[in-house]
């Protein structure tokens, strides 16, 4: 296990270097001139040059790359070009709002989708199974934006159960007052694809020989599903959960924008609209690192879900 972890951590280094080079050269040669964007369309050449000197855009490419690499290592991304706020401080101040919404969404997705999918797999081929598949297919065909608008109209304007927008510095107030509606809508939307996906995992396991052997030994269908099928299906389920984990730290753009949640997702969207390169670059690199770390943790969790898995 230790040798595997060390080897995986060592393999992350060239991957991260590739991401850094890709991000740097994409923004350097394909993102437009930030000085011209910040100066405006009617700015003079002197104004543009002054901004380029201030941002260090006139320095040699290798020197700019070296500065970019030092920013990554020291976690000091300088200041936002649009707001002059520290990029690191910007993320630290926005991350709690994002986690307040995204963590409950992920937890509820997993806790609800797995038993729902297991129940549908248990009733496979029945009228209930077909009805659930039809409902989930229809739900998948509707845009998330429709759910947001409809949910705000029904639960906020008509019923008055939740406020449409708002946020405070109190985590508890946000959890019980402002976060329930976006969490409810996001979980409702995500249950359809997750239920269909997890159901397919369970059905794949049900068709294996060990299930027929368990039936021949007299085990009940419920025990087979809960004891054997579910445990073996946890490998692909963990893979799906691991793929969704990095999104917790970035947030949902639609949710944070439509519910005015001051999270990382809304800040990234604003940075894209303002061509705020330091913020966009920092998010890209951080997300790459988080994704690699989560993938490593997911591999380790495979051994917990199935002791037969050996990491080499």
Phi and psi in degrees as GROMACS dihedral restraints (atoms count N, CA, C in turn):
[ dihedral_restraints ]
;  ai    aj    ak    al  type     phi  dphi    fc
    3     4     5     6     1   -62.0    20    10
    4     5     6     7     1   -43.6    20    10
    6     7     8     9     1   -63.8    20    10
    7     8     9    10     1   -38.0    20    10
    9    10    11    12     1   -64.5    20    10
   10    11    12    13     1   -45.1    20    10
   12    13    14    15     1   -62.7    20    10
   13    14    15    16     1   -43.0    20    10
   15    16    17    18     1   -64.0    20    10
   16    17    18    19     1   -41.2    20    10
   18    19    20    21     1   -65.6    20    10
   19    20    21    22     1   -40.9    20    10
   21    22    23    24     1   -66.1    20    10
   22    23    24    25     1   -40.0    20    10
   24    25    26    27     1   -64.7    20    10
   25    26    27    28     1   -38.6    20    10
   27    28    29    30     1   -65.9    20    10
   28    29    30    31     1   -37.2    20    10
   30    31    32    33     1   -69.7    20    10
   31    32    33    34     1   -21.4    20    10
   33    34    35    36     1   -68.5    20    10
   34    35    36    37     1   -26.0    20    10
   36    37    38    39     1   -63.0    20    10
   37    38    39    40     1   -54.4    20    10
   39    40    41    42     1   -63.5    20    10
   40    41    42    43     1   -32.4    20    10
   42    43    44    45     1   -63.2    20    10
   43    44    45    46     1   -45.1    20    10
   45    46    47    48     1   -65.2    20    10
   46    47    48    49     1   -39.7    20    10
   48    49    50    51     1   -61.3    20    10
   49    50    51    52     1   -41.5    20    10
   51    52    53    54     1   -62.8    20    10
   52    53    54    55     1   -40.9    20    10
   54    55    56    57     1   -64.4    20    10
   55    56    57    58     1   -42.6    20    10
   57    58    59    60     1   -62.0    20    10
   58    59    60    61     1   -46.5    20    10
   60    61    62    63     1   -64.2    20    10
   61    62    63    64     1   -41.7    20    10
   63    64    65    66     1   -62.8    20    10
   64    65    66    67     1   -46.0    20    10
   66    67    68    69     1   -63.9    20    10
   67    68    69    70     1   -44.7    20    10
   69    70    71    72     1   -61.8    20    10
   70    71    72    73     1   -49.7    20    10
   72    73    74    75     1   -74.4    20    10
   73    74    75    76     1   -29.5    20    10
   75    76    77    78     1   -64.0    20    10
   76    77    78    79     1   -45.9    20    10
   78    79    80    81     1   -73.5    20    10
   79    80    81    82     1   -28.1    20    10
   81    82    83    84     1   -73.8    20    10
   82    83    84    85     1   -41.1    20    10
   84    85    86    87     1  -113.9    20    10
   85    86    87    88     1   -13.4    20    10
   87    88    89    90     1  -122.8    20    10
   88    89    90    91     1    -2.1    20    10
   90    91    92    93     1   -97.1    20    10
   91    92    93    94     1     2.3    20    10
   93    94    95    96     1    83.5    20    10
   94    95    96    97     1   169.0    20    10
   96    97    98    99     1   -85.1    20    10
   97    98    99   100     1   113.2    20    10
   99   100   101   102     1   -60.5    20    10
  100   101   102   103     1   -32.6    20    10
  102   103   104   105     1   -63.9    20    10
  103   104   105   106     1   -41.9    20    10
  105   106   107   108     1   -67.0    20    10
  106   107   108   109     1   -35.7    20    10
  108   109   110   111     1   -67.7    20    10
  109   110   111   112     1   -43.8    20    10
  111   112   113   114     1   -71.8    20    10
  112   113   114   115     1   -34.5    20    10
  114   115   116   117     1   -74.3    20    10
  115   116   117   118     1   -28.2    20    10
  117   118   119   120     1    98.9    20    10
  118   119   120   121     1   166.5    20    10
  120   121   122   123     1   -69.3    20    10
  121   122   123   124     1   -31.4    20    10
  123   124   125   126     1   -97.5    20    10
  124   125   126   127     1    12.3    20    10
  126   127   128   129     1   -74.0    20    10
  127   128   129   130     1   150.4    20    10
  129   130   131   132     1   -79.7    20    10
  130   131   132   133     1   165.4    20    10
  132   133   134   135     1   -64.0    20    10
  133   134   135   136     1   -34.2    20    10
  135   136   137   138     1   -64.9    20    10
  136   137   138   139     1   -40.1    20    10
  138   139   140   141     1   -64.9    20    10
  139   140   141   142     1   -42.6    20    10
  141   142   143   144     1   -62.6    20    10
  142   143   144   145     1   -43.2    20    10
  144   145   146   147     1   -65.2    20    10
  145   146   147   148     1   -37.0    20    10
  147   148   149   150     1   -64.1    20    10
  148   149   150   151     1   -40.4    20    10
  150   151   152   153     1   -68.1    20    10
  151   152   153   154     1   -38.4    20    10
  153   154   155   156     1   -62.2    20    10
  154   155   156   157     1   -40.7    20    10
  156   157   158   159     1   -66.2    20    10
  157   158   159   160     1   -39.2    20    10
  159   160   161   162     1   -66.0    20    10
  160   161   162   163     1   -39.4    20    10
  162   163   164   165     1   -85.8    20    10
  163   164   165   166     1    -6.3    20    10
  165   166   167   168     1    77.8    20    10
  166   167   168   169     1    21.8    20    10
  168   169   170   171     1   -79.3    20    10
  169   170   171   172     1   -12.1    20    10
  171   172   173   174     1   -91.6    20    10
  172   173   174   175     1    -2.9    20    10
  174   175   176   177     1   -73.4    20    10
  175   176   177   178     1   162.3    20    10
  177   178   179   180     1   -59.2    20    10
  178   179   180   181     1   153.5    20    10
  180   181   182   183     1   -61.1    20    10
  181   182   183   184     1   -42.5    20    10
  183   184   185   186     1   -63.6    20    10
  184   185   186   187     1   -34.4    20    10
  186   187   188   189     1   -70.7    20    10
  187   188   189   190     1   -39.8    20    10
  189   190   191   192     1   -63.9    20    10
  190   191   192   193     1   -39.1    20    10
  192   193   194   195     1   -65.0    20    10
  193   194   195   196     1   -38.7    20    10
  195   196   197   198     1   -65.2    20    10
  196   197   198   199     1   -42.1    20    10
  198   199   200   201     1   -63.0    20    10
  199   200   201   202     1   -40.9    20    10
  201   202   203   204     1   -62.9    20    10
  202   203   204   205     1   -42.5    20    10
  204   205   206   207     1   -64.6    20    10
  205   206   207   208     1   -40.8    20    10
  207   208   209   210     1   -64.6    20    10
  208   209   210   211     1   -35.9    20    10
  210   211   212   213     1   -62.7    20    10
  211   212   213   214     1   -38.2    20    10
  213   214   215   216     1   -68.1    20    10
  214   215   216   217     1   -44.6    20    10
  216   217   218   219     1   -67.7    20    10
  217   218   219   220     1   -41.5    20    10
  219   220   221   222     1   -87.5    20    10
  220   221   222   223     1    -5.0    20    10
  222   223   224   225     1    59.9    20    10
  223   224   225   226     1    26.2    20    10
  225   226   227   228     1  -113.9    20    10
  226   227   228   229     1    99.2    20    10
  228   229   230   231     1   -92.6    20    10
  229   230   231   232     1    11.4    20    10
  231   232   233   234     1    75.0    20    10
  232   233   234   235     1  -144.8    20    10
  234   235   236   237     1  -121.5    20    10
  235   236   237   238     1   153.2    20    10
  237   238   239   240     1   -63.4    20    10
  238   239   240   241     1   135.8    20    10
  240   241   242   243     1   -70.4    20    10
  241   242   243   244     1   -24.5    20    10
  243   244   245   246     1   -90.3    20    10
  244   245   246   247     1   -39.4    20    10
  246   247   248   249     1  -112.6    20    10
  247   248   249   250     1    -9.0    20    10
  249   250   251   252     1    62.1    20    10
  250   251   252   253     1    20.6    20    10
  252   253   254   255     1   -92.7    20    10
  253   254   255   256     1   143.9    20    10
  255   256   257   258     1   -56.7    20    10
  256   257   258   259     1   130.4    20    10
  258   259   260   261     1   -63.7    20    10
  259   260   261   262     1   -43.3    20    10
  261   262   263   264     1   -62.4    20    10
  262   263   264   265     1   -43.6    20    10
  264   265   266   267     1   -65.8    20    10
  265   266   267   268     1   -33.2    20    10
  267   268   269   270     1   -62.6    20    10
  268   269   270   271     1   -44.9    20    10
  270   271   272   273     1   -68.3    20    10
  271   272   273   274     1   -40.8    20    10
  273   274   275   276     1   -63.9    20    10
  274   275   276   277     1   -33.9    20    10
  276   277   278   279     1   -79.1    20    10
  277   278   279   280     1   -26.7    20    10
  279   280   281   282     1   -92.2    20    10
  280   281   282   283     1   -23.6    20    10
  282   283   284   285     1   -63.4    20    10
  283   284   285   286     1   -40.6    20    10
  285   286   287   288     1   -57.1    20    10
  286   287   288   289     1   -38.8    20    10
  288   289   290   291     1   -65.5    20    10
  289   290   291   292     1   -41.2    20    10
  291   292   293   294     1   -64.0    20    10
  292   293   294   295     1   -44.8    20    10
  294   295   296   297     1   -66.4    20    10
  295   296   297   298     1   -33.3    20    10
  297   298   299   300     1   -60.6    20    10
  298   299   300   301     1   -31.0    20    10
  300   301   302   303     1   -95.2    20    10
  301   302   303   304     1   -44.6    20    10
  303   304   305   306     1   -75.9    20    10
  304   305   306   307     1   -34.9    20    10
  306   307   308   309     1   -63.7    20    10
  307   308   309   310     1   -49.1    20    10
  309   310   311   312     1   -59.0    20    10
  310   311   312   313     1   -35.0    20    10
  312   313   314   315     1   -62.3    20    10
  313   314   315   316     1   -48.6    20    10
  315   316   317   318     1   -65.2    20    10
  316   317   318   319     1   -43.3    20    10
  318   319   320   321     1   -62.8    20    10
  319   320   321   322     1   -46.0    20    10
  321   322   323   324     1   -67.8    20    10
  322   323   324   325     1   -36.0    20    10
  324   325   326   327     1   -57.3    20    10
  325   326   327   328     1   -48.2    20    10
  327   328   329   330     1   -68.6    20    10
  328   329   330   331     1   -45.9    20    10
  330   331   332   333     1   -66.6    20    10
  331   332   333   334     1   -28.6    20    10
  333   334   335   336     1   -95.0    20    10
  334   335   336   337     1   -40.1    20    10
  336   337   338   339     1   -67.9    20    10
  337   338   339   340     1   -39.6    20    10
  339   340   341   342     1   -63.7    20    10
  340   341   342   343     1   -53.0    20    10
  342   343   344   345     1   -64.7    20    10
  343   344   345   346     1   -35.7    20    10
  345   346   347   348     1   -60.7    20    10
  346   347   348   349     1   -48.3    20    10
  348   349   350   351     1   -64.7    20    10
  349   350   351   352     1   -37.4    20    10
  351   352   353   354     1   -66.1    20    10
  352   353   354   355     1   -39.0    20    10
  354   355   356   357     1   -66.7    20    10
  355   356   357   358     1   -40.5    20    10
  357   358   359   360     1   -67.2    20    10
  358   359   360   361     1   -39.1    20    10
  360   361   362   363     1   -64.4    20    10
  361   362   363   364     1   -34.8    20    10
  363   364   365   366     1   -65.3    20    10
  364   365   366   367     1   -34.0    20    10
  366   367   368   369     1   -98.2    20    10
  367   368   369   370     1    24.4    20    10
  369   370   371   372     1   -55.2    20    10
  370   371   372   373     1   137.3    20    10
  372   373   374   375     1    83.7    20    10
  373   374   375   376     1    -7.8    20    10
  375   376   377   378     1   -86.2    20    10
  376   377   378   379     1   174.1    20    10
  378   379   380   381     1   -63.7    20    10
  379   380   381   382     1   -37.2    20    10
  381   382   383   384     1   -62.8    20    10
  382   383   384   385     1   -42.2    20    10
  384   385   386   387     1   -60.7    20    10
  385   386   387   388     1   -45.0    20    10
  387   388   389   390     1   -66.4    20    10
  388   389   390   391     1   -39.7    20    10
  390   391   392   393     1   -64.0    20    10
  391   392   393   394     1   -42.2    20    10
  393   394   395   396     1   -63.3    20    10
  394   395   396   397     1   -41.7    20    10
  396   397   398   399     1   -63.7    20    10
  397   398   399   400     1   -38.9    20    10
  399   400   401   402     1   -67.0    20    10
  400   401   402   403     1   -44.1    20    10
  402   403   404   405     1   -63.4    20    10
  403   404   405   406     1   -43.9    20    10
  405   406   407   408     1   -66.9    20    10
  406   407   408   409     1   -34.8    20    10
  408   409   410   411     1   -65.6    20    10
  409   410   411   412     1   -43.3    20    10
  411   412   413   414     1   -64.1    20    10
  412   413   414   415     1   -42.3    20    10
  414   415   416   417     1   -62.9    20    10
  415   416   417   418     1   -36.0    20    10
  417   418   419   420     1   -69.3    20    10
  418   419   420   421     1   -23.2    20    10
  420   421   422   423     1   -81.5    20    10
  421   422   423   424     1    -8.4    20    10
  423   424   425   426     1  -100.3    20    10
  424   425   426   427     1   134.4    20    10
  426   427   428   429     1   -65.4    20    10
  427   428   429   430     1   146.0    20    10
  429   430   431   432     1   -61.6    20    10
  430   431   432   433     1   -30.3    20    10
  432   433   434   435     1   -61.2    20    10
  433   434   435   436     1   -36.1    20    10
  435   436   437   438     1   -64.4    20    10
  436   437   438   439     1   -41.1    20    10
  438   439   440   441     1   -63.6    20    10
  439   440   441   442     1   -39.9    20    10
  441   442   443   444     1   -64.2    20    10
  442   443   444   445     1   -49.2    20    10
  444   445   446   447     1   -64.5    20    10
  445   446   447   448     1   -46.0    20    10
  447   448   449   450     1   -64.4    20    10
  448   449   450   451     1   -39.9    20    10
  450   451   452   453     1   -66.4    20    10
  451   452   453   454     1   -41.2    20    10
  453   454   455   456     1   -64.0    20    10
  454   455   456   457     1   -40.9    20    10
  456   457   458   459     1   -66.5    20    10
  457   458   459   460     1   -45.7    20    10
  459   460   461   462     1   -74.3    20    10
  460   461   462   463     1   -55.0    20    10
  462   463   464   465     1   -82.7    20    10
  463   464   465   466     1   -24.4    20    10
  465   466   467   468     1   -99.6    20    10
  466   467   468   469     1   -56.5    20    10
  468   469   470   471     1   -77.1    20    10
  469   470   471   472     1   -46.1    20    10
  471   472   473   474     1   -80.6    20    10
  472   473   474   475     1   -52.8    20    10
  474   475   476   477     1   -88.4    20    10
  475   476   477   478     1   -26.8    20    10
  477   478   479   480     1    70.1    20    10
  478   479   480   481     1    25.3    20    10
  480   481   482   483     1   -75.9    20    10
  481   482   483   484     1   -34.9    20    10
  483   484   485   486     1  -133.2    20    10
  484   485   486   487     1   152.2    20    10
  486   487   488   489     1   -74.1    20    10
  487   488   489   490     1   149.9    20    10
  489   490   491   492     1   -72.0    20    10
  490   491   492   493     1   -43.7    20    10
  492   493   494   495     1  -140.8    20    10
  493   494   495   496     1   164.8    20    10
  495   496   497   498     1   138.8    20    10
  496   497   498   499     1   155.9    20    10
  498   499   500   501     1  -165.3    20    10
  499   500   501   502     1   146.8    20    10
  501   502   503   504     1  -130.7    20    10
  502   503   504   505     1  -179.8    20    10
  504   505   506   507     1   -85.3    20    10
  505   506   507   508     1    -7.0    20    10
  507   508   509   510     1   -90.8    20    10
  508   509   510   511     1   120.6    20    10
  510   511   512   513     1   -64.4    20    10
  511   512   513   514     1   -41.3    20    10
  513   514   515   516     1   -65.0    20    10
  514   515   516   517     1   -42.9    20    10
  516   517   518   519     1   -61.7    20    10
  517   518   519   520     1   -41.3    20    10
  519   520   521   522     1   -64.8    20    10
  520   521   522   523     1   -39.4    20    10
  522   523   524   525     1   -66.2    20    10
  523   524   525   526     1   -41.2    20    10
  525   526   527   528     1   -93.7    20    10
  526   527   528   529     1   -15.6    20    10
  528   529   530   531     1  -116.9    20    10
  529   530   531   532     1   -50.3    20    10
  531   532   533   534     1   -99.5    20    10
  532   533   534   535     1   -27.9    20    10
  534   535   536   537     1   -83.5    20    10
  535   536   537   538     1   -27.6    20    10
  537   538   539   540     1   -55.4    20    10
  538   539   540   541     1   -43.1    20    10
  540   541   542   543     1   -65.7    20    10
  541   542   543   544     1   -51.4    20    10
  543   544   545   546     1   -62.8    20    10
  544   545   546   547     1   -35.7    20    10
  546   547   548   549     1   -65.1    20    10
  547   548   549   550     1   -44.5    20    10
  549   550   551   552     1   -59.0    20    10
  550   551   552   553     1   -46.3    20    10
  552   553   554   555     1   -67.6    20    10
  553   554   555   556     1   -42.2    20    10
  555   556   557   558     1   -65.4    20    10
  556   557   558   559     1   -41.6    20    10
  558   559   560   561     1   -66.4    20    10
  559   560   561   562     1   -41.5    20    10
  561   562   563   564     1   -60.1    20    10
  562   563   564   565     1   -41.6    20    10
  564   565   566   567     1   -70.8    20    10
  565   566   567   568     1   -40.8    20    10
  567   568   569   570     1   -75.9    20    10
  568   569   570   571     1   -18.5    20    10
  570   571   572   573     1   -64.0    20    10
  571   572   573   574     1   -34.0    20    10
  573   574   575   576     1   -63.5    20    10
  574   575   576   577     1   -56.6    20    10
  576   577   578   579     1   -65.7    20    10
  577   578   579   580     1   -36.4    20    10
  579   580   581   582     1   -67.1    20    10
  580   581   582   583     1   -42.3    20    10
  582   583   584   585     1   -62.0    20    10
  583   584   585   586     1   -44.4    20    10
  585   586   587   588     1   -64.1    20    10
  586   587   588   589     1   -41.8    20    10
  588   589   590   591     1   -66.9    20    10
  589   590   591   592     1   -49.4    20    10
  591   592   593   594     1   -65.7    20    10
  592   593   594   595     1   -35.7    20    10
  594   595   596   597     1   -59.4    20    10
  595   596   597   598     1   -42.3    20    10
  597   598   599   600     1   -63.6    20    10
  598   599   600   601     1   -36.7    20    10
  600   601   602   603     1   -62.5    20    10
  601   602   603   604     1   -45.3    20    10
  603   604   605   606     1   -64.8    20    10
  604   605   606   607     1   -40.9    20    10
  606   607   608   609     1   -66.7    20    10
  607   608   609   610     1   -34.9    20    10
  609   610   611   612     1   -62.1    20    10
  610   611   612   613     1   -40.5    20    10
  612   613   614   615     1   -71.7    20    10
  613   614   615   616     1   -35.1    20    10
  615   616   617   618     1   -62.1    20    10
  616   617   618   619     1   -29.0    20    10
  618   619   620   621     1   -80.7    20    10
  619   620   621   622     1    -0.1    20    10
  621   622   623   624     1   -81.2    20    10
  622   623   624   625     1   164.5    20    10
  624   625   626   627     1   -66.8    20    10
  625   626   627   628     1   -34.6    20    10
  627   628   629   630     1   -65.1    20    10
  628   629   630   631     1   -25.9    20    10
  630   631   632   633     1   -70.5    20    10
  631   632   633   634     1   -42.0    20    10
  633   634   635   636     1   -64.9    20    10
  634   635   636   637     1   -36.1    20    10
  636   637   638   639     1   -65.0    20    10
  637   638   639   640     1   -41.8    20    10
  639   640   641   642     1   -63.6    20    10
  640   641   642   643     1   -38.5    20    10
  642   643   644   645     1   -66.0    20    10
  643   644   645   646     1   -39.7    20    10
  645   646   647   648     1   -64.2    20    10
  646   647   648   649     1   -28.0    20    10
  648   649   650   651     1   -81.0    20    10
  649   650   651   652     1    -3.5    20    10
  651   652   653   654     1    95.6    20    10
  652   653   654   655     1     9.5    20    10
  654   655   656   657     1   -71.5    20    10
  655   656   657   658     1   145.1    20    10
  657   658   659   660     1   -74.0    20    10
  658   659   660   661     1   158.3    20    10
  660   661   662   663     1   -62.4    20    10
  661   662   663   664     1   -38.6    20    10
  663   664   665   666     1   -64.2    20    10
  664   665   666   667     1   -42.4    20    10
  666   667   668   669     1   -68.1    20    10
  667   668   669   670     1   -37.2    20    10
  669   670   671   672     1   -61.7    20    10
  670   671   672   673     1   -43.7    20    10
  672   673   674   675     1   -66.0    20    10
  673   674   675   676     1   -45.9    20    10
  675   676   677   678     1   -75.7    20    10
  676   677   678   679     1   -34.1    20    10
  678   679   680   681     1   -92.2    20    10
  679   680   681   682     1   -42.3    20    10
  681   682   683   684     1  -106.1    20    10
  682   683   684   685     1   -54.2    20    10
  684   685   686   687     1   -63.9    20    10
  685   686   687   688     1   -47.8    20    10
  687   688   689   690     1   -61.7    20    10
  688   689   690   691     1   -40.8    20    10
  690   691   692   693     1   -66.3    20    10
  691   692   693   694     1   -41.1    20    10
  693   694   695   696     1   -73.0    20    10
  694   695   696   697     1   -27.7    20    10
  696   697   698   699     1   -79.6    20    10
  697   698   699   700     1    -7.1    20    10
  699   700   701   702     1   -69.8    20    10
  700   701   702   703     1   -21.0    20    10
  702   703   704   705     1   -63.0    20    10
  703   704   705   706     1   -55.7    20    10
  705   706   707   708     1   -67.1    20    10
  706   707   708   709     1   -30.2    20    10
  708   709   710   711     1   -65.5    20    10
  709   710   711   712     1   -43.1    20    10
  711   712   713   714     1   -61.9    20    10
  712   713   714   715     1   -35.3    20    10
  714   715   716   717     1   -62.4    20    10
  715   716   717   718     1   -43.4    20    10
  717   718   719   720     1   -65.4    20    10
  718   719   720   721     1   -41.1    20    10
  720   721   722   723     1   -64.9    20    10
  721   722   723   724     1   -41.2    20    10
  723   724   725   726     1   -62.5    20    10
  724   725   726   727     1   -35.7    20    10
  726   727   728   729     1   -68.8    20    10
  727   728   729   730     1   -25.4    20    10
  729   730   731   732     1   -88.2    20    10
  730   731   732   733     1   -18.7    20    10
  732   733   734   735     1   -60.1    20    10
  733   734   735   736     1   -43.8    20    10
  735   736   737   738     1   -58.1    20    10
  736   737   738   739     1   -28.4    20    10
  738   739   740   741     1   -65.6    20    10
  739   740   741   742     1   -20.2    20    10
  741   742   743   744     1   -62.3    20    10
  742   743   744   745     1   -37.4    20    10
  744   745   746   747     1   -85.4    20    10
  745   746   747   748     1   -10.3    20    10
  747   748   749   750     1  -102.9    20    10
  748   749   750   751     1   -31.8    20    10
  750   751   752   753     1    85.4    20    10
  751   752   753   754     1   177.1    20    10
  753   754   755   756     1  -105.4    20    10
  754   755   756   757     1   121.9    20    10
  756   757   758   759     1   -60.4    20    10
  757   758   759   760     1   -46.3    20    10
  759   760   761   762     1   -64.5    20    10
  760   761   762   763     1   -45.0    20    10
  762   763   764   765     1   -62.5    20    10
  763   764   765   766     1   -48.5    20    10
  765   766   767   768     1   -70.2    20    10
  766   767   768   769     1   -31.3    20    10
  768   769   770   771     1   -75.3    20    10
  769   770   771   772     1   -49.1    20    10
  771   772   773   774     1   -73.1    20    10
  772   773   774   775     1   -23.4    20    10
  774   775   776   777     1  -107.6    20    10
  775   776   777   778     1     9.5    20    10
  777   778   779   780     1    52.0    20    10
  778   779   780   781     1    47.2    20    10
  780   781   782   783     1   -91.9    20    10
  781   782   783   784     1   120.8    20    10
  783   784   785   786     1   -77.2    20    10
  784   785   786   787     1    64.7    20    10
  786   787   788   789     1  -105.3    20    10
  787   788   789   790     1  -175.2    20    10
  789   790   791   792     1   -66.7    20    10
  790   791   792   793     1   -38.9    20    10
  792   793   794   795     1   -59.6    20    10
  793   794   795   796     1   -47.1    20    10
  795   796   797   798     1   -65.8    20    10
  796   797   798   799     1   -36.2    20    10
  798   799   800   801     1   -66.7    20    10
  799   800   801   802     1   -38.3    20    10
  801   802   803   804     1   -65.4    20    10
  802   803   804   805     1   -41.6    20    10
  804   805   806   807     1   -62.3    20    10
  805   806   807   808     1   -41.5    20    10
  807   808   809   810     1   -64.6    20    10
  808   809   810   811     1   -38.1    20    10
  810   811   812   813     1   -64.8    20    10
  811   812   813   814     1   -37.4    20    10
  813   814   815   816     1   -66.0    20    10
  814   815   816   817     1   -42.9    20    10
  816   817   818   819     1   -65.6    20    10
  817   818   819   820     1   -30.2    20    10
  819   820   821   822     1   -97.0    20    10
  820   821   822   823     1     2.3    20    10
  822   823   824   825     1    55.0    20    10
  823   824   825   826     1    43.2    20    10
  825   826   827   828     1   -85.7    20    10
  826   827   828   829     1    84.3    20    10
  828   829   830   831     1   -59.9    20    10
  829   830   831   832     1   -43.3    20    10
  831   832   833   834     1   -56.4    20    10
  832   833   834   835     1   -39.5    20    10
  834   835   836   837     1   -68.1    20    10
  835   836   837   838     1   -45.0    20    10
  837   838   839   840     1   -65.8    20    10
  838   839   840   841     1   -42.4    20    10
  840   841   842   843     1   -63.7    20    10
  841   842   843   844     1   -42.9    20    10
  843   844   845   846     1   -62.3    20    10
  844   845   846   847     1   -43.8    20    10
  846   847   848   849     1   -61.9    20    10
  847   848   849   850     1   -42.7    20    10
  849   850   851   852     1   -62.4    20    10
  850   851   852   853     1   -46.1    20    10
  852   853   854   855     1   -68.4    20    10
  853   854   855   856     1   -45.4    20    10
  855   856   857   858     1   -59.2    20    10
  856   857   858   859     1   -42.1    20    10
  858   859   860   861     1   -65.5    20    10
  859   860   861   862     1   -37.0    20    10
  861   862   863   864     1   -64.1    20    10
  862   863   864   865     1   -43.6    20    10
  864   865   866   867     1   -64.9    20    10
  865   866   867   868     1   -45.9    20    10
  867   868   869   870     1   -60.8    20    10
  868   869   870   871     1   -40.8    20    10
  870   871   872   873     1   -62.7    20    10
  871   872   873   874     1   -43.3    20    10
  873   874   875   876     1   -65.8    20    10
  874   875   876   877     1   -40.8    20    10
  876   877   878   879     1   -66.9    20    10
  877   878   879   880     1   -42.5    20    10
  879   880   881   882     1   -64.1    20    10
  880   881   882   883     1   -39.4    20    10
  882   883   884   885     1   -61.6    20    10
  883   884   885   886     1   -39.2    20    10
  885   886   887   888     1   -65.6    20    10
  886   887   888   889     1   -44.8    20    10
  888   889   890   891     1   -63.9    20    10
  889   890   891   892     1   -35.8    20    10
  891   892   893   894     1   -63.4    20    10
  892   893   894   895     1   -41.8    20    10
  894   895   896   897     1   -61.2    20    10
  895   896   897   898     1   -39.2    20    10
  897   898   899   900     1   -66.2    20    10
  898   899   900   901     1   -38.5    20    10
  900   901   902   903     1   -68.0    20    10
  901   902   903   904     1   -21.5    20    10
  903   904   905   906     1   -58.0    20    10
  904   905   906   907     1   -39.1    20    10
  906   907   908   909     1   -68.5    20    10
  907   908   909   910     1   -26.3    20    10
  909   910   911   912     1   -76.4    20    10
  910   911   912   913     1   -41.6    20    10
  912   913   914   915     1   -70.3    20    10
  913   914   915   916     1   -36.2    20    10
  915   916   917   918     1  -138.6    20    10
  916   917   918   919     1   105.1    20    10
  918   919   920   921     1   -60.8    20    10
  919   920   921   922     1   -16.0    20    10
  921   922   923   924     1   -72.6    20    10
  922   923   924   925     1   -18.7    20    10
  924   925   926   927     1   -76.1    20    10
  925   926   927   928     1   125.5    20    10
  927   928   929   930     1  -119.6    20    10
  928   929   930   931     1   124.6    20    10
  930   931   932   933     1   -86.4    20    10
  931   932   933   934     1   123.3    20    10
